[in-house]
Amino acid sequence: MWVIMGDFNSVRFPEERYNTEFIPSCAEAFNEFVEDNSLLEYPMGGRKYTRISDAGDKLSKLDRFLVSSRFGINGRMRQ
C-alpha cells in the first residue's frame, strides 16, 4: 500500500486552474502516472485551490494525497 502526498506542480483537470495556463500535455502525463500506478486521489476538505500567487490572482490545485487502490477512496482498506 502506498500514500503519496505533496505539491505536485501539476494539475489533472482544467478546472483546477484559475487565471493561469492549463497545459493539456502536463495533465495527461500526470493522469497517466496516477492510472499506471493504480492510484486514487483521496478527497481533501477545505478550499478548492491549494496554491495562490503572491498577487492573489492566480489559483491552482497542486497539493494532493494519492493512495494505492487497495485503500479505497473512503480511506478504508479493501480486502
DSSP file (Angstrom, degrees, kcal/mol; ACC not computed):
  #  RESIDUE AA STRUCTURE BP1 BP2  ACC     N-H-->O    O-->H-N    N-H-->O    O-->H-N    TCO  KAPPA ALPHA  PHI   PSI    X-CA   Y-CA   Z-CA
    1    1 A M              0   0    0      0, 0.0     2,-0.4     0, 0.0    66,-0.0   0.000 360.0 360.0 360.0 144.9    0.0    0.0    0.0
    2    2 A W        -     0   0    0      2,-0.0    66,-2.4     0, 0.0     2,-0.4  -0.962 360.0-170.1-131.4 145.2    1.2    3.5   -0.8
    3    3 A V  E     -A   67   0A   0     -2,-0.4     2,-0.5    64,-0.2    64,-0.2  -0.983  12.7-177.4-128.1 121.5    0.4    7.0    0.2
    4    4 A I  E     +A   66   0A   0     62,-3.6    62,-3.5    -2,-0.4     2,-0.3  -0.978  12.0 167.6-120.8 120.8    2.0    9.7   -1.9
    5    5 A M  E     +A   65   0A   0     -2,-0.5     2,-0.3    60,-0.2    60,-0.2  -0.953  17.0  78.5-135.0 153.6    1.3   13.3   -0.9
    6    6 A G  E    S-A   64   0A   0     58,-1.9    58,-2.2    -2,-0.3     2,-0.8  -0.944  78.6 -41.5 151.3-169.3    2.7   16.7   -1.7
    7    7 A D  E     -A   63   0A   0     -2,-0.3    56,-0.2    56,-0.2    -2,-0.1  -0.861  46.2-176.3 -95.0 108.2    2.8   19.6   -4.0
    8    8 A F        -     0   0    0     54,-2.3    -1,-0.1    -2,-0.8    55,-0.1   0.533  27.1-138.3 -90.1  -6.5    2.9   18.0   -7.5
    9    9 A N  S    S+     0   0    0      1,-0.1     2,-0.3    53,-0.1    53,-0.1   0.759  76.2  85.5  53.9  26.4    3.3   21.3   -9.5
   10   10 A S        -     0   0    0     52,-0.2     2,-0.3    51,-0.1    -2,-0.2  -0.987  66.6-143.0-150.3 150.7    0.8   19.9  -12.0
   11   11 A V        -     0   0    0     -2,-0.3    19,-0.2    12,-0.1    20,-0.2  -0.776   6.3-149.1-111.6 162.4   -3.0   19.7  -12.2
   12   12 A R  S    S+     0   0    0     -2,-0.3    19,-0.1     1,-0.2    -1,-0.1   0.723  79.1  27.4 -99.2 -26.7   -5.2   16.9  -13.5
   13   13 A F  S >  S-     0   0    0      1,-0.1     3,-2.0    15,-0.0    -1,-0.2  -0.959  77.5-115.0-139.9 151.6   -8.1   18.9  -15.0
   14   14 A P  G >  S+     0   0    0      0, 0.0     3,-1.6     0, 0.0    -1,-0.1   0.838 111.5  63.7 -56.5 -35.5   -8.7   22.4  -16.5
   15   15 A E  G 3  S+     0   0    0      1,-0.3     7,-0.0     3,-0.0     0, 0.0   0.549  87.4  72.9 -70.0  -4.3  -11.0   23.4  -13.6
   16   16 A E  G <  S+     0   0    0     -3,-2.0    45,-1.9    45,-0.1     2,-0.4   0.317  93.2  64.9 -89.4   8.3   -8.0   23.1  -11.2
   17   17 A R  E <   -C   60   0B   0     -3,-1.6     2,-0.4    43,-0.2    43,-0.2  -0.980  61.3-172.3-127.6 142.6   -6.5   26.2  -12.6
   18   18 A Y  E    S-C   59   0B   0     41,-2.5    41,-2.3    -2,-0.4     3,-0.1  -0.976  74.5 -10.8-136.0 123.2   -7.9   29.8  -12.4
   19   19 A N  S    S+     0   0    0     -2,-0.4     2,-0.3     1,-0.2    41,-0.1   0.773 115.9  91.3  63.8  27.1   -6.4   32.7  -14.3
   20   20 A T  S    S-     0   0    0     39,-0.1    -1,-0.2    38,-0.1     2,-0.2  -0.971  86.5 -80.9-147.3 159.4   -3.3   30.6  -15.2
   21   21 A E        -     0   0    0     -2,-0.3     2,-0.5    -3,-0.1    -3,-0.1  -0.385  31.3-151.8 -70.9 131.8   -2.4   28.4  -18.2
   22   22 A F        -     0   0    0     -2,-0.2    -1,-0.1    -5,-0.1    -5,-0.0  -0.908   8.7-159.1 -97.3 125.6   -3.6   24.8  -18.3
   23   23 A I    >>  -     0   0    0     -2,-0.5     4,-1.9     1,-0.2     3,-0.8  -0.894   3.4-160.8-110.3 104.3   -1.2   22.6  -20.3
   24   24 A P  H 3> S+     0   0    0      0, 0.0     4,-2.7     0, 0.0     5,-0.2   0.835  88.5  56.2 -54.3 -38.4   -3.0   19.5  -21.5
   25   25 A S  H 3> S+     0   0    0      1,-0.2     4,-2.0     2,-0.2     5,-0.1   0.868 108.1  48.3 -65.9 -35.0    0.2   17.5  -22.1
   26   26 A C  H <> S+     0   0    0     -3,-0.8     4,-2.3     2,-0.2    -1,-0.2   0.918 112.9  47.7 -68.5 -43.3    1.3   18.0  -18.5
   27   27 A A  H  X S+     0   0    0     -4,-1.9     4,-2.9     1,-0.2     5,-0.2   0.905 110.9  52.1 -63.5 -41.0   -2.2   17.0  -17.2
   28   28 A E  H  X S+     0   0    0     -4,-2.7     4,-2.2    -5,-0.2    -1,-0.2   0.920 110.4  47.6 -62.0 -44.1   -2.2   13.9  -19.5
   29   29 A A  H  X S+     0   0    0     -4,-2.0     4,-2.0     2,-0.2    -1,-0.2   0.904 113.6  47.8 -64.0 -41.7    1.3   12.8  -18.2
   30   30 A F  H  X S+     0   0    0     -4,-2.3     4,-2.2     2,-0.2    -2,-0.2   0.922 112.1  49.1 -66.3 -43.7    0.2   13.3  -14.6
   31   31 A N  H  X S+     0   0    0     -4,-2.9     4,-2.7     1,-0.2    -2,-0.2   0.871 109.6  52.3 -63.8 -36.4   -3.1   11.4  -15.1
   32   32 A E  H  X S+     0   0    0     -4,-2.2     4,-3.5    -5,-0.2     5,-0.2   0.905 107.6  52.2 -64.8 -40.8   -1.1    8.6  -16.8
   33   33 A F  H  X S+     0   0    0     -4,-2.0     4,-1.4     2,-0.2    -2,-0.2   0.932 111.7  46.6 -58.3 -46.6    1.2    8.4  -13.8
   34   34 A V  H  <>S+     0   0    0     -4,-2.2     5,-2.7     2,-0.2    -2,-0.2   0.944 118.1  41.6 -61.7 -48.8   -1.9    8.1  -11.5
   35   35 A E  H ><5S+     0   0    0     -4,-2.7     3,-1.9     1,-0.2    -2,-0.2   0.925 111.3  54.1 -66.5 -46.5   -3.5    5.5  -13.6
   36   36 A D  H 3<5S+     0   0    0     -4,-3.5    -1,-0.2     1,-0.3    -2,-0.2   0.777 112.8  45.0 -61.0 -26.8   -0.4    3.4  -14.4
   37   37 A N  T 3<5S-     0   0    0     -4,-1.4    -1,-0.3    -5,-0.2    32,-0.2   0.229 111.1-120.0-102.3  13.1    0.3    3.1  -10.7
   38   38 A S  T < 5 +     0   0    0     -3,-1.9    31,-2.0     1,-0.2     2,-0.3   0.888  57.5 161.0  50.9  46.3   -3.3    2.3   -9.7
   39   39 A L  E   < -B   68   0A   0     -5,-2.7     2,-0.4    29,-0.2    29,-0.2  -0.687  29.0-155.5 -98.2 151.5   -3.6    5.3   -7.5
   40   40 A L  E     -B   67   0A   0     27,-3.1    27,-3.0    -2,-0.3     2,-0.7  -0.940  21.9-120.2-119.4 146.3   -6.7    7.0   -6.3
   41   41 A E  E     -B   66   0A   0     -2,-0.4    25,-0.2    25,-0.2    27,-0.0  -0.787  24.0-139.3 -89.3 120.4   -6.9   10.6   -5.2
   42   42 A Y        -     0   0    0     23,-2.8    23,-0.5    -2,-0.7     2,-0.1  -0.647  28.1-111.9 -77.3 126.7   -8.0   10.9   -1.6
   43   43 A P        -     0   0    0      0, 0.0     2,-0.4     0, 0.0    -1,-0.1  -0.375  30.3-153.4 -66.4 132.5  -10.5   13.8   -1.3
   44   44 A M        -     0   0    0     -2,-0.1     2,-0.1     3,-0.1    -3,-0.0  -0.849   7.2-138.6-104.2 140.6   -9.2   16.7    0.7
   45   45 A G        +     0   0    0     -2,-0.4     2,-0.3     3,-0.0    -1,-0.0  -0.241  62.7  48.1 -82.3-179.7  -11.5   19.1    2.5
   46   46 A G  S    S+     0   0    0     -2,-0.1     2,-0.0     2,-0.0    -2,-0.0  -0.644  95.6  11.8  93.7-144.7  -11.1   22.8    2.6
   47   47 A R        -     0   0    0     -2,-0.3    -3,-0.1     2,-0.1     0, 0.0  -0.292  59.6-127.8 -78.5 155.3  -10.5   25.1   -0.2
   48   48 A K  S    S+     0   0    0     -2,-0.0     2,-0.3     2,-0.0    -1,-0.1   0.857  95.8  46.2 -67.3 -36.7  -10.8   24.3   -3.9
   49   49 A Y        -     0   0    0      1,-0.1    12,-0.3    12,-0.1    -2,-0.1  -0.850  56.7-171.0-112.3 145.6   -7.3   25.6   -4.7
   50   50 A T  S    S+     0   0    0     10,-1.7     2,-0.4    -2,-0.3    11,-0.2   0.431  73.0  57.2-113.2  -2.4   -4.1   25.0   -2.7
   51   51 A R  E     +D   60   0B   0      9,-2.2     9,-2.0    12,-0.1     2,-0.4  -0.990  57.2 179.6-133.4 124.9   -1.8   27.5   -4.4
   52   52 A I  E     -D   59   0B   0     -2,-0.4     7,-0.2     7,-0.2     5,-0.0  -0.991  29.5-120.7-123.6 130.1   -2.4   31.2   -4.7
   53   53 A S    >   -     0   0    0      5,-2.5     3,-1.3    -2,-0.4     5,-0.0  -0.184  31.4-104.2 -63.7 162.1    0.1   33.5   -6.4
   54   54 A D  T 3  S+     0   0    0      1,-0.3    -1,-0.1     2,-0.1    -2,-0.0   0.854 125.5  49.7 -55.7 -36.6    1.6   36.4   -4.4
   55   55 A A  T 3  S-     0   0    0      1,-0.0    -1,-0.3     3,-0.0    -2,-0.1   0.634 109.6-128.1 -78.5 -13.5   -0.7   38.8   -6.2
   56   56 A G  S <  S+     0   0    0     -3,-1.3    -2,-0.1     2,-0.2     3,-0.0   0.597  83.0 103.2  79.7  11.3   -3.6   36.6   -5.3
   57   57 A D        +     0   0    0      1,-0.1     2,-0.4   -38,-0.0    -3,-0.1   0.522  66.5  63.6-105.4  -6.1   -4.9   36.5   -8.9
   58   58 A K        -     0   0    0      2,-0.0    -5,-2.5   -41,-0.0     2,-0.4  -0.980  62.5-175.3-123.6 128.6   -3.7   33.0  -10.0
   59   59 A L  E     +CD  18  52B   0    -41,-2.3   -41,-2.5    -2,-0.4     2,-0.3  -0.942   6.6 168.0-126.4 143.1   -5.0   29.8   -8.3
   60   60 A S  E     -CD  17  51B   0     -9,-2.0    -9,-2.2    -2,-0.4   -10,-1.7  -0.990  34.9-128.5-148.6 153.4   -4.2   26.2   -8.8
   61   61 A K        +     0   0    0    -45,-1.9   -49,-0.2    -2,-0.3   -51,-0.1  -0.891  49.1 142.5-102.0 103.0   -4.8   22.9   -7.0
   62   62 A L        +     0   0    0     -2,-0.8   -54,-2.3   -53,-0.1     2,-0.4   0.694  41.6  85.0-113.6 -28.6   -1.3   21.4   -6.6
   63   63 A D  E     +A    7   0A   0    -56,-0.2     2,-0.3   -55,-0.1   -56,-0.2  -0.633  57.8 163.1 -83.2 132.8   -1.4   19.6   -3.2
   64   64 A R  E     -A    6   0A   0    -58,-2.2   -58,-1.9    -2,-0.4     2,-0.5  -0.974  38.2-141.7-147.1 156.5   -2.7   16.1   -3.3
   65   65 A F  E     -A    5   0A   0    -23,-0.5   -23,-2.8    -2,-0.3     2,-0.5  -0.989  24.2-173.7-116.6 116.5   -3.0   12.8   -1.4
   66   66 A L  E     -AB   4  41A   0    -62,-3.5   -62,-3.6    -2,-0.5     2,-0.3  -0.940   5.1-174.1-111.0 133.9   -2.7    9.8   -3.7
   67   67 A V  E     -AB   3  40A   0    -27,-3.0   -27,-3.1    -2,-0.5   -64,-0.2  -0.904  32.2 -96.8-127.1 153.7   -3.3    6.4   -2.3
   68   68 A S  E >>  - B   0  39A   0    -66,-2.4     3,-2.2    -2,-0.3     4,-0.5  -0.378  41.1-111.7 -65.7 149.5   -2.9    2.9   -3.7
   69   69 A S  G >4 S+     0   0    0    -31,-2.0     3,-0.5     1,-0.3    -1,-0.1   0.684 111.9  74.1 -60.7 -17.9   -6.2    1.5   -4.9
   70   70 A R  G 34 S+     0   0    0      1,-0.2     8,-4.1   -32,-0.2    -1,-0.3   0.791  89.0  60.6 -65.6 -26.9   -6.2   -1.0   -2.0
   71   71 A F  G <4 S-     0   0    0     -3,-2.2    -1,-0.2     6,-0.3    -2,-0.2   0.856 102.1-139.6 -65.5 -34.8   -7.1    1.8    0.4
   72   72 A G    X<  -     0   0    0     -3,-0.5     3,-1.5    -4,-0.5    -2,-0.1   0.103  27.5 -85.0  80.1 154.4  -10.3    2.5   -1.4
   73   73 A I  T 3  S+     0   0    0      1,-0.3    -1,-0.1     2,-0.1    -3,-0.0   0.713 126.3  57.8 -72.3 -20.3  -11.5    6.1   -1.9
   74   74 A N  T 3  S-     0   0    0      2,-0.2    -1,-0.3    -3,-0.1    -2,-0.1   0.386 117.3-107.7 -90.5   5.4  -13.1    6.4    1.5
   75   75 A G  S <  S+     0   0    0     -3,-1.5     2,-0.4     1,-0.3    -3,-0.1   0.386  81.8 123.1  87.9  -4.4   -9.9    5.6    3.3
   76   76 A R        -     0   0    0      1,-0.1    -1,-0.3     0, 0.0    -2,-0.2  -0.751  68.5-109.7 -92.2 138.9  -10.9    2.1    4.4
   77   77 A M        -     0   0    0     -2,-0.4    -6,-0.3    -3,-0.1     2,-0.2  -0.427  27.7-131.6 -69.7 134.2   -8.7   -0.7    3.3
   78   78 A R              0   0    0     -8,-4.1    -1,-0.1    -2,-0.2    -6,-0.1  -0.551 360.0 360.0 -79.9 151.2  -10.2   -3.1    0.7
   79   79 A Q              0   0    0     -2,-0.2    -1,-0.1     0, 0.0    -9,-0.1   0.428 360.0 360.0 -84.8 360.0   -9.9   -6.8    1.3
